[in-house]
Amino acid sequence: MGAARSEECFSGGLDGTVRVWNLPPPAADPYDPYDPAVQGPTLTDHTDAVWSLACCGGRLLSSSADGTVRLWAPRAPRPLLSTLRSEEHGVPTCADFAEAGTRAAVTFRDGSLALYDLETGQAVVRAACDSAAGRVRAHPALPLVVTAHDDRHIRFWDAVSGRCAHAMVAHLDAVTGLALDPNGLFLLSGSHDCSVRLWNLDTKTCVQEITAHRKKFDESILDVAFHPLRPYIASAGADGLAKVFV
């Protein structure tokens, strides 16, 4: 994943590492020989696969199958800032920065959602759901958290009370990708039903649908994203393709 207005991007792997990459200049030839300077620091504190990454203001959140969410300052001499874990909810599936980077919204394999104060490391809001949640996104301006679930639903949560404000059947199969546009007006979702859908966040109605990828081993779309500055959207699929739409 990349950060807006940044010259670096991040990746998390099944080997438990989080890697920092220095983006080459736009004029670079993609057929140039490999430049070792492209690779930045490697963060190695996780002991199992890294499921998700989120960045905000030079900090990074990673969720892992080792049962932890870790907060990093990737370029610092001691990059690991703190570790969040929940004995009650088990393994986290995704994490995102919320409330201007002061909190972390975390989903768990048991369907739970928790908001952590990053200053204290304590959970300040908790919510429960019967269906596993694989993605979580926090609204950039409102106290709203959105989660994607295996039961085909997208759920909208009040980040203050933990109440589920709205739930809707969004796809014909598990919802696997979720993104909010930088202005907080639109929601993008992807699913194993092979479709990418664009939603009006105010009315909760689908305004565009794209059949983007083919299925492979019962999986289709793995994630979706908005460009932070331009009117582009992107999807990544189990078919090995990444697609950009204008």
N, C-alpha and C positions, 0 to 999 in steps of 0.2 A: 504494500500500500504506500501511497505517497501523501505528503502534506502539502496543503495549499501554499503557493508562493515559496516553495522549498526546492533545494537542489539535491535532495536526498529522498530515498524511499526505503521501505522496510519489508522484510519477509520473515515468515515463521515456518518452521519445518517439522516434519515427523521426527527428526533427530533431537527435538527439544531446543534447538538454537533459534535465536532471533538475530537476523543479520541486517546491518546497515549498509546501504549502497549509495555511492556518490553518482548522481546522474551525469552522463556525459553532456557536453554542449549540444544544442539543437543541430549544429552544422556537422556533427561527427558522422562519419561514414559507418553504417552498420556492419560493413564488411572489413573494417579495420581489425588488426590483431587484438587479442585480449589485452586490456590494460589493467594490471594489478591494482592501480590506484582507484579503480571503480569500487572495490570492496573496502568498506569501512569497518568499524568495530563489530565483533561477534559477541552476543550476550548469551551466556551459557548456564544460567542458574536453574532453568527449568530441567526437569528430569524425565519428561515425556512430551508427546506431540503438542505443538502450539496450534490452537484452533483459530484464534482471531487476534487482530491487532487494531489499535486505534491511537491516533496521535493528536496532540493539542499543545500549542505553545512550547514546543521543544521537548515535551514529555511523551512517553509511550506507555500504553496499557497492553498487556498480553494475557490471554487466558489459555490454560493448558490442561491436558488430560492428567497432569500430576496433581490436580485438585486445587491449584492456586491461580490467582490473578496477580500479576506483578506490575508495579509502577517503576518506570525507568527514566533516567536522564541519559540518553544513549551516548552522548559525547563526553560525559563527565568521567573523571578518573575512577570514581566508584559509581557505576551507572545504576545499580539497584537501589531504589529509594525506599520501597516498602513492599510487603507481601500480604495479600488478602486471601483468606480461606474461610470456608464455612463447613464445619463438621455436620451441621444440620442438613444442608442441602446437597452436599457432595461435590460432584465434578462440575465446574463451570463450562458453559458452551460458548459464551461470547461476552465481551465487555466493551463499553463505550464511555467516553467522557460525557458528563452532564453538568448543567448549571455552571457554564463558563469554566469548566475544567476543575471545579472544586469537589465534584463527586464522581463516582464511578457507578454506572448502571451495569449490573451483571445478571445474566440468565444462567440457569442451571439445568442439568439433565432431567431433574424431576419436575420441571416446569416452573419453578420458583423464579421470582425476580427480586433483587435486592439493590438498594442504593447505598453506597458506602461514602462516608465522609473521608476524603483523602488526607485530611489533616490528622485525624484520630485513628483511621483504619476501622472504625466501627460502622456497622449497618444501622442506618437511620430510618430507612423505609423498607418494609418487606411486603411482598404480595405472593399469592399462590395460584397455581393453575394446574389442571389435570393433565395437560398435554405438554410434551417436551418442547422447549423453545430453543431454536438454533441461532437466532439473530436478535440483537437489540440495538436500537438507535434512539438517541436522545435529541429532542427538538433543539435547534440552536438558540431559540429565544423564549419559548414557552416552557412551563413546568410539565412537560409531556414526554413520556417514554413509549416507544412503539416496539412490539415484539412479534416475531414470526414463529409459527408453530407447526408441528408435524400434523395436526388435525385440520390443516388447510386454512386455519384462521390467522388473521392479523389482529392483535389486540392493542388498545390504546390505554395507557395508564396515567393516572394523576400522580405526578412525581412528589406531591406534598403528602397526600393521604394514603397512597398505595391502592386506591380504588380503581377498578377497571371501568373506564369511562365509556368504552365502546368496543365491540368485537364484531368482526365480519368474516364470512367465508370469502376468501380472496382468490382462491385457485382450486383446481380440480385434484391437486395432489399436495404434498407437503410444501410449505413455503420455506425456501432455502436461502433467499437473498433479500436484503432490505437496505434501502438508502433514502435519506432525506436530502432534498436539494438545499444548497447553502442559504437560501432565503426562507426556508421553512414553509414553502407553499405547496410543494408536491412530494409525493412518496413514490418510490420505485420498488417493485417487488419482483422476485423471480421464483420459479417453482420447478419441481420435477415433472410438471405437466407440459414442459417445454416452452412456456410463455413468460414474457416480461410484460408487466402491466404498470402503467403510470396512473397514479391516483391524485385527484384533487383532495388535499388534506382537509379542507374546510367542509366539503360536502360528502367526503368519503366515497366518491363515485369514480369509476374507472374511465379515464378520458382517452386512453390509447392502449392497444394490446399488440404485441409483436411476438410471432412465433420464431424463436431465435435459435434454438439448438435441437439436435437430435438426441434421443435417449441412448445411453450406453450403460449396460448392467443396471437397468432400472433407475438410473440417475440422469438428470438433465442439467439444469442451471444450478451452478454452485454459488454464485454471488453476482451482485449488481452494484453499480456505482454511478454517481453523478460527477461530471468534471467540476472542480471547484470554481472555475472562472468562466468557462465557455459552455454554450448550450449543447453539450454532448452527454450521452449516457453510454454505459458499457456493461457487458455481461460476460461471464466466464462459464464455460460448460464442461461437463464430463466427456464431451466429444473431443476435447483437446483444443477447442477454439476459444479465442477471446474476440468479441465483436464490439465495435463502436458504432453508435447510431447518432445521426444528426437530427 
